[in-house]
Amino acid sequence: MEQKGPMSLEQIRAFMAASEEIRFEGGNRKEIYDWVRQTVIEQQYHVQGKAGKGLLRGYIGKTTGLSRAQLTRLIGQYLATGKIEERGLPPTLSKPVHAGGHRTAGRSG
């Protein structure tokens, strides 16, 4: 998505009211995350009031197609660390969850 500069909250409000369905055309997750980070920074998300934060979340969600849960995680990550990064997969378990021959269901025999 190309912008000439940061949009004001009023411009975002007008965009939200006028647009039906617009999607971000990022090539991959990194581009989308970078755009989200840039938008959060430009709009000074951390100093917005409740209404401003809600408007920004709606705008980012509508534009990128990210879910509310994804937005909450990404914005929380930015507020905590100052960056938005892809999370790696959790390490695989070396043992089965029910190791040691414990019975979890069935008849005792």
N, C-alpha and C positions, 0 to 999 in steps of 0.2 A: 504494500500500500504506500503510495507516495503522497506526502503532504508538503506544503510549502513552509509550514511552521506549525507550532502548537495551536490547537483550537482552543477557544475560550469555552467555559462551561456553557455559556449561552449558545454558542455555535454547536456544541455537542447536543444540547437539548433540542435545537432545531433539526439537527441531523437525525436524531432518534425519532422525532415526530414525523419527519418526511420520508424516512426510508422504510421500505417493507422488509427486504431481506438482502443484506450485503454481507459478503464473506471475504475474509482476508485471503489473498492469493499468495501466501508464503510458500516457498518450495519445500520447506521442511519445518520440523518442530522448533529448531534453533531460531529460524527467522521469525516465527510467531512469538517465541519467548522474548527475543530481542525487541520486537515491536511492543509487546506488553510492557517490558521494562522501560523502554523509552517513553511510552505514554504515561506510565505511573510517575516517572521523574518529571516530565514536562508539565504535567497537570498538578504537581506537588500534592500527590494523594495523601501524604502523611499529615498535611495541615488542613485538608478539606473537612467540612462538617459532615454530618450523617447524610444529608441530602446530596451533597457533592460526591461523596464516596459511592453512594448508590447509583447515581447517574453515571459515574465513570465505570463502575462494574457492569452496568447494563450496556454501555457503549462498547467496552472491551469484549464482553460476551457475545454481543450481536455481531460485531465485526469479525471476531476470530472463530466463533463457533465453540469456544471452550465452555465447559459446564460451570455452574456456580461453585462446585467443589474444587475444580481445577483452578478457578480464579482465586478462591480463598487461599488455597495452598500456595500459589505463585505470589500473590500479593503479600501473604504472611512471610514467605521466604525472603522477599525483597525487604520488607520492613525489619526483619531480624538480621539479615546478613548484608544487605545492600546490593545483592545480585539475584538473578533468577537463572537457575541452572537445571538441566535435566537430572533427575534422580537416577542413579544406577539401580540395577536390579538387586534385590536383597541376596545376601550370600546363601548358597544352597545348604541345606541341612546335611550334616555328615551322617546322622543316624535317623532311622525312621522315627516318627513322632511317638509311636508306641513301642519303643525298644524294650528289650528285656523279657519278652514273652508274656506281657500283661494281656489279659483278655479284656476286650472292650465291649463285647456283646455276645449274646448266645447263651446256651445252657452250660451250667457247670457240670463237669462230668467226672 
